């Protein structure tokens, strides 16, 4: 079992696009910048999973703090244990959210991982009486890009927005956004403009 890394509550908060504080924790920002740099250097894709416990507010209201703390830690361990590589890690984001930065993980493998995470969390069978599933489930936003240059914060925002869309569908959903086609069109347009 891999160790679980948790930024302090005061440091980690959801981005404004998820409706909470706009500042990311230092540890998450560091992980995003490092992952972006590794992917840019190798000219490979970068995948990002933004994950949140479904009906998190209701979950934290329905149960006492020790029980919800244990539940969140169990979810985080399930996510961490599902990760494919030793260097991959799951970081806390706010009270019921998580971030996984995955450099050099192709989009199809990232989608498969998201499904594996969803199943792993369900298998924990944690009670959630405010969810129609009756157990704790997670929704996920997946963003994929081909990094160039310095880290772009819009990448995280895209993953957070994808999570919001997944949550609007119900519980246990995945919503993916592939930023690569738009970036390639932009780069091609820039090359044409330069050549003219």
Secondary structure, DSSP 8 states (H G I E B T S, - for coil): ----B---TTT----GGGTS-S---HHHHHHHHHHHHHHHHHT--EEEEEEEETTHHHHHHHS-HHHHHHHHHHHHHHHHHH-SSTT--EEEETTTEEEEEEET--HHHHHHHHHHHHHHHHHT--B-TTSTTSB--EEEEEEEE---SS--THHHHHHHHHHHHHHHH-SS-EEEEE-HHHHHHHHHHHHHHHH-
